[in-house]
Amino acid sequence: MDEYADLGAWAFARLQADTDVVASVMPDMIFEAGDLRAEDINAAQAKRKREELTDRVLAIVVIDSGQDGQNCSFSVLIYDRYGYTNIRTARQAVIAALINCPAKLPRAATISEVKFTGRSGFGFSIDPKVDMDFERVDFEGRIFAETDTYF
């Protein structure tokens, strides 16, 4: 099992490798927090119209939420401009790709399974420059083994 810097990095790698998730989002549009730019969204929107890929969301972004005691958490944001149908489909693929899977983190930390903890439902960004629909999906994993020594 590969080791990841944090649970967000693990989720990012899993989503990029999952065929159902990749099929639900525009090509090369899975990002870690802070990497998605407005230009990326606009280019994906133009490509989707040109290639008639209207059944795909524009982008998926993974946000590592950190660690609180033995609990690690992250969120996945799913963005689109066509309403909720594509977001719902992508959400199901994201959840299926991530739940009940183990993860290995630094310092011999191991998470036996990642759990779905909730979702925001359909949301809107009201800034007309962005014009995005989105949903946040939350996950958590409990560390069952960890050493605090560094090698």
Secondary structure as GFF3:
##gff-version 3
##sequence-region A 1 151
A	DSSP	alpha_helix	7	17	.	.	.	ID=ss1
A	DSSP	alpha_helix	19	24	.	.	.	ID=ss2
A	DSSP	beta_strand	30	32	.	.	.	ID=ss3
A	DSSP	alpha_helix	38	51	.	.	.	ID=ss4
A	DSSP	beta_strand	59	68	.	.	.	ID=ss5
A	DSSP	beta_strand	71	80	.	.	.	ID=ss6
A	DSSP	alpha_helix	84	98	.	.	.	ID=ss7
A	DSSP	beta_strand	103	105	.	.	.	ID=ss8
A	DSSP	beta_strand	109	119	.	.	.	ID=ss9
A	DSSP	beta_strand	123	124	.	.	.	ID=ss10
A	DSSP	beta_strand	133	145	.	.	.	ID=ss11
###
